[in-house]
Amino acid sequence: MTNKYGLDYKYFQRKLKLIIRDAKNYTPDEMARELARMSQAADKSVIQSEDEFYWQHPESIPDQPISEEL
């Protein structure tokens, strides 16, 4: 079921309920993955376009050398 903005809020209610229930058993990387998946489900373009998510576009960080491995 979607809200007036097109967000499937029921998905997020169910998913967050499970994450909160099991949070004591998550490792930091597992939690990061779960939240990243939810972010992608909400709006993929945010991760790709927001400067705060610099690992997607490190060239936007001042004084940060760009690694050839990227």
CORSUL-V194045 format. One record per residue. N is the residue number from 1. D_LAST is the distance of its C-alpha to the last C-alpha in Angstrom with 2 decimals. Layout:
n | d_last
N | D_LAST
N | D_LAST
This chain:
n | d_last
1 | 38.33
2 | 36.57
3 | 37.42
4 | 38.25
5 | 34.58
6 | 33.67
7 | 32.07
8 | 33.17
9 | 34.49
10 | 36.28
11 | 33.05
12 | 31.75
13 | 35.14
14 | 35.24
15 | 31.69
16 | 32.04
17 | 35.42
18 | 33.99
19 | 31.12
20 | 33.66
21 | 36.07
22 | 33.66
23 | 31.62
24 | 33.38
25 | 31.93
26 | 28.23
27 | 25.73
28 | 23.22
29 | 20.39
30 | 22.89
31 | 23.89
32 | 20.39
33 | 19.93
34 | 23.37
35 | 22.87
36 | 19.54
37 | 21.42
38 | 24.22
39 | 22.09
40 | 20.83
41 | 24.49
42 | 25.69
43 | 23.43
44 | 19.93
45 | 19.66
46 | 19.92
47 | 16.60
48 | 15.00
49 | 17.12
50 | 18.09
51 | 16.77
52 | 17.50
53 | 14.76
54 | 12.15
55 | 9.29
56 | 9.60
57 | 9.52
58 | 8.94
59 | 10.44
60 | 13.62
61 | 14.16
62 | 16.61
63 | 16.33
64 | 12.82
65 | 11.08
66 | 7.64
67 | 5.77
68 | 5.54
69 | 3.81
70 | 0.00
